[in-house]
């Protein structure tokens, strides 16, 4: 399963590595190359506009290319919250949880918007526990 809106321009090859982002870039490459083995979960934090989304997209592009059999999802918390809200309204929370539990790599952007979303935080925490226990890779990014 690949549920993404990836910009084809945002890859590791187009990411400019400098002194300020060298560690984040190396950890992201490691997470993409060997998902679930180190830096798991990987949390990337920086100010707005400093290419966190580019790194997440780079992980997704690389993982899809190197591990085509893996389920890879890159999405924003806004999309996750929309799906979660619809699942609550429709009574399909179990189906939503099962869909995400089948992943190998979950890339979640803008997690700062989970503030005040107790039910969504709890579902995401259960999902992260499940993915981690099954060897899946989790990468979160926040301003």
C-alpha positions in Angstrom: 0.0 0.0 0.0 1.4 3.4 -1.0 -0.9 6.2 0.0 1.0 9.3 -0.7 0.9 12.7 -2.4 4.7 12.7 -3.0 6.2 15.6 -4.9 8.6 13.9 -7.4 11.1 16.7 -6.9 11.6 16.0 -3.1 14.1 13.1 -3.1 17.4 12.5 -1.3 19.2 13.4 -4.5 17.7 16.9 -4.5 18.1 17.5 -0.7 20.9 19.9 0.2 22.9 18.6 3.1 24.7 21.1 5.3 26.1 21.3 8.8 22.7 22.1 10.4 20.9 19.1 8.9 23.6 16.5 8.4 22.5 14.3 11.3 18.8 14.4 10.3 19.7 13.5 6.7 21.9 10.6 7.8 19.2 9.3 10.1 16.6 9.6 7.4 18.7 7.7 4.9 19.3 5.0 7.5 15.6 4.7 8.2 14.8 4.5 4.5 17.5 2.0 3.8 16.9 -0.4 6.7 13.4 0.4 8.1 12.7 -0.4 11.7 16.3 -1.2 12.6 17.6 2.0 14.0 16.3 5.5 14.7 12.8 4.2 15.3 10.8 6.2 15.8 12.7 9.0 14.1 11.5 12.4 15.2 12.5 15.4 13.1 12.0 18.8 14.6 12.9 22.2 13.2 11.4 25.5 12.4 8.9 26.0 9.7 10.2 25.9 6.1 13.4 24.0 6.9 12.8 21.0 4.7 11.3 18.4 7.1 8.7 17.6 4.4 11.5 17.2 1.9 13.3 14.7 4.1 10.0 12.7 4.7 9.3 12.6 1.0 12.9 11.5 0.3 12.5 8.6 2.7 9.3 7.6 0.9 10.7 7.8 -2.6 13.8 5.9 -1.6 11.9 3.2 0.3 9.4 2.7 -2.5 12.3 2.3 -5.0 14.5 0.0 -2.8 11.6 -1.9 -1.0 8.8 -2.0 -3.5 7.0 -4.7 -1.5 6.7 -2.5 1.5 3.6 -0.5 2.4 4.8 3.1 2.7 2.5 6.0 3.6 3.5 9.7 3.8 0.8 12.0 5.0 0.2 15.1 7.0 -1.5 15.0 10.4 -4.3 17.0 8.8 -5.1 14.1 6.4 -4.7 11.6 9.3 -7.2 13.6 11.4 -9.7 13.8 8.5 -9.5 10.1 8.0 -9.8 9.5 11.8 -12.8 11.8 12.0 -14.6 10.1 9.1 -13.9 6.7 10.6 -15.4 7.9 13.9 -18.5 9.2 12.1 -18.9 6.1 10.0 -18.0 3.6 12.8 -15.0 2.2 10.8 -12.2 2.9 13.2 -11.2 -0.8 13.2 -10.8 -0.8 9.4 -8.7 2.4 9.5 -6.5 0.9 12.2 -6.1 -2.4 10.3 -5.1 -0.5 7.1 -2.4 1.4 8.9 -1.2 -1.7 10.9 -0.3 -3.3 7.5 2.4 -0.7 6.8 6.1 -1.0 6.9 6.9 2.7 6.9 4.7 5.5 8.3 5.8 9.1 7.6 3.7 11.6 9.4 4.2 15.3 8.9 3.1 18.3 11.0 2.5 16.3 14.2 2.3 19.6 16.1 -1.3 19.8 15.0 -2.2 16.8 17.2 -2.3 19.1 20.2 -5.6 18.9 21.9 -6.7 15.9 19.8 -6.9 13.3 22.7 -8.7 10.5 20.8 -6.5 10.9 17.7 -3.4 10.9 19.9 -4.5 7.7 21.6 -5.2 6.0 18.2 -1.9 7.2 16.8 0.0 5.9 19.9 -1.6 2.5 19.6 -0.7 2.5 15.9 2.9 3.5 16.6 3.2 0.8 19.2 1.9 -1.8 16.7 4.2 -0.7 13.9 7.2 -0.6 16.2 6.5 -4.1 17.6 6.2 -5.5 14.1 9.4 -3.9 12.9 7.9 -1.1 11.0 9.6 2.3 10.6 7.9 5.4 12.0 9.1 8.9 11.1 7.4 12.0 12.6 8.1 15.6 11.8 7.1 18.7 13.7 7.6 22.5 13.8 
